[in-house]
């Protein structure tokens, strides 16, 4: 077979100008305040078709040839679109090289002793149509073979059954110390936070949820939040005074909402997703999903996909078709225009 096109989405330039910092902070992870400017498709990111690949003859060197099926687009990607001189917790993207995020792919060829053709792989994917994954990427945990035994679309495995879902599940299991009858307050921004609401309800907690739009408020109510309100039009302090005190606070925004949560906190409350500690015998715990992967991964995959497939846990997703659309979807996410978990479908299975 002759070489074929291997489309890529490349990081072309660092964005400049004013960005929606509030939205970026209202994400799956906190992004440093140096971030400025929206990523513009065709400028910040470029869809490139100059690369080719020979699917039958490309050397595998003990690894596997993967076809990318779906890619996750998340707010934190903006934080990696920076110059290498600016330091942060995650490495920057490299100018001229593909972007990357979590994805799912299928094995087309394999030289790996335990991975078969047709297997599905989850983990970190460069934004390319095809790539060779080395054995070391599986050994390190950057990639893992996953099985769908409940009939979920592969797109769900980069959303509610992927990194966002894992972050919610691991963080809640490890740090909430939830007890039936307690009160949880969740600031909501996306699939991660909506998942936390449902986990809290499964544990028997009363849930207060805040969101930045009436549409999101309606969705939070539909998935079980006992009290949901728009923090832009309603006083957080007044709601918490009426509905609290709160025992667990899942925070994504800090600022005035954090101040209100501190005032409304019960003795011994647990605050999750922050990186500082303050008084009132409150535990404030920041965490990274990667640090809890070994402890909770098997439990997550044994539990969560079944609950998603049965409808016990609900999810929403917004799927855009075509690798060439990655730049457009990133911009849409950064502007807060997506209404559900953003996923790019690159290819059929």
C-alpha positions as CSV (number, residue, x, y, z in Angstrom):
1,X,0.0,0.0,0.0
2,X,1.3,3.4,-0.9
3,X,1.7,6.0,2.0
4,X,-1.5,7.8,2.8
5,X,-2.2,11.2,4.4
6,X,-1.7,11.4,8.1
7,X,-3.6,14.6,9.1
8,X,-2.3,16.5,12.2
9,X,-3.3,19.5,14.3
10,X,-0.2,21.5,15.0
11,X,0.6,24.2,17.6
12,X,1.6,27.2,15.5
13,X,1.8,30.2,17.8
14,X,1.2,31.4,21.3
15,X,-2.2,33.3,21.5
16,X,-2.1,36.9,22.4
17,X,-4.7,39.3,23.7
18,X,-7.4,38.9,26.3
19,X,-8.7,35.5,27.3
20,X,-11.7,34.3,29.3
21,X,-9.6,33.6,32.5
22,X,-12.7,33.0,34.6
23,X,-13.7,30.2,32.2
24,X,-10.3,28.7,32.1
25,X,-10.1,28.6,35.9
26,X,-13.6,27.1,35.9
27,X,-12.1,24.0,34.3
28,X,-10.9,20.5,35.2
29,X,-7.6,21.9,36.5
30,X,-6.5,25.4,37.5
31,X,-4.6,27.3,34.8
32,X,-1.9,29.9,35.7
33,X,-2.9,33.5,35.4
34,X,-0.3,34.3,32.8
35,X,-2.7,32.8,30.1
36,X,-3.8,35.5,27.7
37,X,-5.6,35.4,24.4
38,X,-8.0,33.0,22.6
39,X,-6.5,30.3,20.5
40,X,-7.4,31.2,16.9
41,X,-7.9,28.4,14.3
42,X,-5.5,28.8,11.4
43,X,-3.2,31.0,13.6
44,X,-2.7,29.3,17.0
45,X,-3.5,25.9,15.6
46,X,-3.2,24.6,12.1
47,X,-4.6,21.5,10.4
48,X,-1.7,20.0,8.4
49,X,-2.0,17.4,5.7
50,X,1.7,17.3,4.5
51,X,2.6,14.2,6.6
52,X,2.1,10.7,5.2
53,X,2.3,7.2,6.7
54,X,2.7,3.7,5.2
55,X,0.2,1.7,7.4
56,X,1.5,-1.6,6.2
57,X,5.2,-1.0,6.5
58,X,5.8,1.6,9.2
59,X,8.2,0.1,11.8
60,X,6.5,-0.8,15.1
61,X,9.6,-1.7,17.2
62,X,7.7,-3.8,19.6
63,X,4.8,-1.3,19.8
64,X,1.4,-0.9,18.0
65,X,0.0,1.1,15.2
66,X,-3.0,3.1,16.4
67,X,-5.8,4.8,14.5
68,X,-7.3,7.7,16.5
69,X,-11.0,7.5,17.0
70,X,-12.0,10.2,19.4
71,X,-10.2,13.1,21.1
72,X,-11.1,15.1,24.2
73,X,-11.1,18.9,24.1
74,X,-10.9,20.4,27.6
75,X,-10.3,24.0,28.9
76,X,-6.9,23.1,30.4
77,X,-5.4,22.7,26.9
78,X,-5.2,26.5,26.8
79,X,-2.7,26.5,29.6
80,X,-0.2,24.5,27.5
81,X,-0.4,27.0,24.6
82,X,2.5,29.1,26.0
83,X,6.1,29.8,25.5
84,X,8.6,27.3,27.0
85,X,10.1,30.1,29.1
86,X,6.9,30.3,31.2
87,X,7.0,27.5,33.8
88,X,3.9,25.6,35.0
89,X,2.9,22.2,36.4
90,X,2.4,20.8,32.9
91,X,4.7,21.1,29.9
92,X,3.9,23.5,27.1
93,X,3.0,22.4,23.6
94,X,5.9,22.6,21.1
95,X,5.6,25.0,18.2
96,X,5.4,23.0,15.0
97,X,4.4,19.8,16.8
98,X,0.9,18.2,17.2
99,X,-1.4,19.2,20.1
100,X,-2.3,16.4,22.5
101,X,-5.1,15.3,24.8
102,X,-6.8,12.2,26.0
103,X,-8.2,10.0,23.3
104,X,-9.3,6.5,22.3
105,X,-7.8,4.6,19.3
106,X,-7.9,1.2,17.8
107,X,-4.9,-1.1,17.1
108,X,-4.4,-1.7,13.4
109,X,-1.1,-3.6,13.7
110,X,0.7,-5.0,16.7
111,X,4.2,-6.2,17.5
112,X,3.4,-6.1,21.2
113,X,3.3,-9.5,22.9
114,X,0.1,-8.9,24.8
115,X,-1.9,-6.3,22.7
116,X,-3.9,-7.7,19.8
117,X,-5.1,-6.1,16.6
118,X,-8.6,-4.7,17.2
119,X,-7.9,-3.8,20.8
120,X,-8.9,-0.3,22.0
121,X,-6.5,2.0,23.7
122,X,-7.1,4.9,26.0
123,X,-4.6,7.6,27.2
124,X,-2.7,10.5,25.9
125,X,-3.0,11.0,22.1
126,X,-1.2,13.4,19.9
127,X,-3.7,15.0,17.5
128,X,-2.9,12.9,14.5
129,X,-4.9,10.4,12.5
130,X,-2.3,7.5,12.9
131,X,0.6,7.0,15.2
132,X,2.9,4.3,16.5
133,X,2.8,3.8,20.2
134,X,5.9,2.4,21.9
135,X,5.9,-0.4,24.6
136,X,7.2,2.2,27.1
137,X,4.0,4.2,26.8
138,X,2.0,1.2,28.0
139,X,4.5,0.3,30.7
140,X,4.4,3.9,32.1
141,X,0.6,4.0,32.1
142,X,0.4,6.8,29.5
143,X,-1.7,4.3,27.4
144,X,-3.8,1.4,28.5
145,X,-6.0,-1.2,26.8
146,X,-9.7,-0.7,27.6
147,X,-12.7,-2.8,26.9
148,X,-16.3,-1.6,26.4
149,X,-18.5,-4.4,27.8
150,X,-21.6,-2.3,28.3
151,X,-22.3,-0.8,24.9
152,X,-21.1,2.8,25.5
153,X,-19.8,4.9,22.6
154,X,-16.1,5.4,22.6
155,X,-16.6,9.1,23.0
156,X,-17.8,8.5,26.5
157,X,-14.5,7.0,27.5
158,X,-12.9,10.5,27.1
159,X,-15.6,12.1,29.1
160,X,-17.8,10.6,31.9
161,X,-15.9,7.3,31.7
162,X,-12.5,9.0,31.1
163,X,-10.3,11.7,32.6
164,X,-13.1,14.1,33.8
165,X,-15.1,11.2,35.3
166,X,-12.0,9.8,36.9
167,X,-11.1,13.1,38.4
168,X,-14.6,13.4,40.0
169,X,-14.7,9.8,41.1
170,X,-11.1,9.6,42.5
171,X,-11.4,13.0,44.2
172,X,-14.8,12.3,45.8
173,X,-13.8,8.8,47.0
174,X,-10.5,9.9,48.4
175,X,-11.3,13.2,50.0
176,X,-15.0,13.8,50.5
177,X,-15.4,11.4,53.5
178,X,-19.1,11.8,52.7
179,X,-21.7,10.6,55.2
180,X,-25.4,10.2,54.5
181,X,-27.4,13.2,55.4
182,X,-24.6,15.7,55.0
183,X,-24.7,18.7,52.7
184,X,-22.4,19.2,49.7
185,X,-21.9,22.4,47.7
186,X,-20.7,22.0,44.2
187,X,-19.6,24.8,41.9
188,X,-20.3,23.5,38.4
189,X,-18.7,24.1,35.1
190,X,-18.8,20.8,33.1
191,X,-19.0,17.1,33.1
192,X,-16.6,16.7,36.0
193,X,-18.8,18.8,38.4
194,X,-22.0,17.3,37.2
195,X,-20.5,13.9,38.0
196,X,-19.7,15.0,41.5
197,X,-23.3,16.0,42.0
198,X,-24.5,12.5,41.1
199,X,-21.8,10.8,43.2
200,X,-22.9,12.9,46.2
201,X,-26.5,11.9,45.7
202,X,-25.6,8.3,45.5
203,X,-23.9,8.7,48.9
204,X,-27.1,10.2,50.3
205,X,-26.1,13.8,50.6
206,X,-28.2,16.9,50.0
207,X,-26.6,18.8,47.1
208,X,-26.4,22.5,46.5
209,X,-25.1,23.4,43.1
210,X,-24.2,26.8,41.5
211,X,-23.6,27.5,37.8
212,X,-23.1,30.5,35.6
213,X,-26.1,30.1,33.3
214,X,-29.8,29.3,33.6
215,X,-29.3,26.4,31.1
216,X,-26.7,24.8,33.4
217,X,-28.9,25.4,36.4
218,X,-31.7,23.4,34.8
219,X,-29.3,20.6,33.9
220,X,-28.0,20.4,37.5
221,X,-31.6,20.1,38.7
222,X,-32.3,17.4,36.1
223,X,-29.4,15.2,37.4
224,X,-30.5,15.4,41.0
225,X,-29.2,18.7,42.7
226,X,-31.6,19.5,45.5
227,X,-30.9,23.2,45.2
228,X,-29.4,24.8,42.1
229,X,-28.9,28.5,41.3
230,X,-27.2,31.0,39.0
231,X,-24.4,32.5,40.9
232,X,-24.4,35.5,38.5
233,X,-27.9,36.5,39.5
234,X,-28.4,35.0,43.0
235,X,-26.4,35.7,46.1
236,X,-24.3,32.6,47.0
237,X,-24.0,33.7,50.6
238,X,-27.8,33.9,51.0
239,X,-28.4,30.5,49.4
240,X,-25.8,28.8,51.6
241,X,-27.1,30.6,54.8
242,X,-30.5,29.2,54.0
243,X,-29.6,25.7,52.8
244,X,-26.4,25.0,54.8
245,X,-24.3,24.6,56.7
246,X,-22.1,22.7,54.2
247,X,-20.0,19.7,55.0
248,X,-18.3,19.1,51.6
249,X,-17.4,21.8,49.1
250,X,-16.2,20.9,45.6
251,X,-14.6,24.1,44.4
252,X,-13.6,25.3,40.9
253,X,-13.7,29.1,41.2
254,X,-12.4,30.4,44.5
255,X,-12.9,34.1,45.1
256,X,-16.2,35.4,46.5
257,X,-17.9,32.0,46.2
258,X,-15.1,30.4,48.3
259,X,-15.5,33.2,50.9
260,X,-19.2,32.4,51.1
261,X,-18.5,28.7,51.4
262,X,-16.1,29.3,54.3
263,X,-18.7,31.3,56.2
264,X,-21.3,28.6,55.6
265,X,-19.0,25.7,56.4
266,X,-19.9,23.2,59.2
267,X,-17.2,22.3,61.7
268,X,-15.0,19.7,60.2
269,X,-16.0,20.5,56.6
270,X,-13.9,19.2,53.7
271,X,-13.0,21.5,50.8
272,X,-11.8,19.7,47.7
273,X,-9.8,21.0,44.7
274,X,-8.0,23.8,46.3
275,X,-4.3,24.3,47.1
276,X,-4.3,26.0,50.5
277,X,-5.3,25.4,54.1
278,X,-7.3,27.7,56.4
279,X,-9.0,27.6,59.8
280,X,-12.3,26.4,61.3
281,X,-10.8,22.8,61.3
282,X,-11.6,22.6,57.6
283,X,-9.6,20.3,55.4
284,X,-8.8,21.8,52.0
285,X,-7.4,19.2,49.6
286,X,-6.0,19.7,46.2
287,X,-5.3,16.5,44.1
288,X,-4.3,15.3,40.7
289,X,-6.0,12.4,39.1
290,X,-2.7,10.8,38.1
291,X,-1.7,10.3,41.7
292,X,-4.8,8.3,42.5
293,X,-4.9,6.2,39.2
294,X,-3.3,3.1,40.7
295,X,-5.7,3.2,43.7
296,X,-9.0,3.7,42.0
297,X,-8.7,2.8,38.3
298,X,-9.8,-0.8,38.5
299,X,-12.8,0.1,40.7
300,X,-13.7,3.0,38.4
301,X,-13.9,0.9,35.3
302,X,-15.7,-1.9,37.1
303,X,-18.3,0.5,38.4
304,X,-18.8,3.7,36.3
305,X,-19.4,2.4,32.7
306,X,-22.2,0.1,34.0
307,X,-23.9,3.0,35.8
308,X,-23.6,5.2,32.7
309,X,-24.9,2.5,30.4
310,X,-27.9,1.8,32.7
311,X,-28.7,5.5,33.1
312,X,-28.1,5.5,36.8
313,X,-25.4,8.1,36.1
314,X,-26.2,10.7,33.4
315,X,-23.9,12.4,31.0
316,X,-24.0,14.8,28.0
317,X,-21.6,15.2,25.2
318,X,-21.1,17.5,22.2
319,X,-19.5,15.6,19.3
320,X,-17.8,17.4,16.4
321,X,-16.7,15.3,13.4
322,X,-13.3,15.7,11.8
323,X,-9.7,16.2,13.0
324,X,-9.6,19.4,11.1
325,X,-12.2,20.8,13.5
326,X,-10.0,20.6,16.6
327,X,-9.0,24.2,16.5
328,X,-12.6,25.3,16.2
329,X,-13.7,23.2,19.1
330,X,-10.9,24.4,21.3
331,X,-12.0,28.0,20.6
332,X,-15.6,27.1,21.3
333,X,-14.7,25.6,24.7
334,X,-12.5,28.6,25.6
335,X,-15.4,30.9,24.9
336,X,-17.8,28.7,26.9
337,X,-20.0,28.1,23.9
338,X,-20.1,24.3,24.3
339,X,-23.2,23.0,26.1
340,X,-21.7,19.6,27.0
341,X,-18.5,17.6,27.1
342,X,-16.6,18.5,23.9
343,X,-15.3,15.6,21.9
344,X,-13.9,15.4,18.4
345,X,-14.6,12.3,16.4
346,X,-11.7,11.6,14.2
347,X,-12.7,8.3,12.6
348,X,-15.1,5.4,12.8
349,X,-14.0,2.3,14.6
